[in-house]
Amino acid sequence: MQYRQLGNTRVSAICLGTMTYGTQNTEAEAHGQLDYALERGINFIDTAELYPSPVTADTYSLTETIVGRWLQHQDRSSVVVASKVVGPAPKKWIGHIRNGPQLNAEQIEQALNESLRRLRTDYLDLYQIHWPARNTNYFGKSGYEYGRDKHDSPIEDTVEVLAKLVASGKVRQIGVSNETPWGLHRYLSAADQLSVPAIVSIQNPYCLLNRSYETGLAEFAHRSKVGLLAYSPLAGGTLSGKYLKGQQPAGARLTLHANYFYRYTTAHAVAAISEYVDIANTHRIDPATMALAFVNQQPFVTSTIIGATRLEQLKANIDSITTTLDADIIKQINNVHQRRPNPCP
């Protein structure tokens, strides 16, 4: 395993995502994955109060509970645990969370304390804002909508709350997720103005089908020492090629929840996936391994967040860290990207 610096913490270049724990994965399967990841040198686990996904009131926070029951039997100091607090969203989606979540002091502190209880720990190594408290582009939305600007919680206030949590010892470091260059700038400048700890990470989507991070955010984050935790590196598993030609593998994420991950199944996405799979096959590389290796070797990526429903998938995904794509493969990948840029923002 490779390790990289995230703020003042050394983390594995592969991070184990837990979004399927409690829906597609049973608790026993989840604990088996966590044990195996630890054996392979992964020390970085990412979860969220929102999980598992897709989101329902009945399963809300179950993932943290499952991870917590595993974590209580581990050497806590050897595991880097990250979680997230949800941002505001329509009540019909997550109104069951605190009757409509807000990023204010009361709700952030309540969310953290509940996450700590479920995870059976007295601190988090990384606490992240899951998405912004304003109208902007994330979760597949593109095209900024003028005239709809709304700030439910000013970033400056959020930074101040997070700083207090760090000072309390309940949180070691802080980060953001699904953010834009403007949002990243505001978080960093607010921390500077308040003379409090700055964010150390940004968890955004990054994969062959969505390289939008490279424009604006990559340079900004690199120069500001904010590491990218790349999520959806396989675009919901579609970059493995297993859904091509109308295939619907039993138990697979898009087979079960096609409407939830619709942005990875458009005609533009499928056309790009087909070309990337062809490149991998030509070079006799597993398509999923090629897609993950591409993300792993980007200099601005601190850790690639992987997920799997089966242990053999997890093994293959972790093995991607040993693959380095040569200049010829990168050139072919970039040729496809130039013709079919970012079909899944």
Secondary structure, DSSP 4 states (H G I P E B T S, - for coil): --EEEETTEEEESEEEE-TTBTTTB-HHHHHHHHHHHHHTT--EEE--TT-SSS--TTTTTHHHHHHHHHHTTS-GGG-EEEEEE-----HHHHTTSTTS---SHHHHHHHHHHHHHHHT-S-EEEEEE-S-SBS---TT--S--TT---BSS-HHHHHHHHHHHHHHTSEEEEEEES--HHHHHHHHHHHHHHT-PPP-EEEEE-BTTB-GGGTTHHHHHHHTT-EEEEE-TTTTTGGGTTTGGG---TT-HHHH-TTTTGGGSSHHHHHHHHHHHHHHHHTT--HHHHHHHHHHT-TTEEEEEE--SSHHHHHHHHHGGG----HHHHHHHHHHHHHS--S--
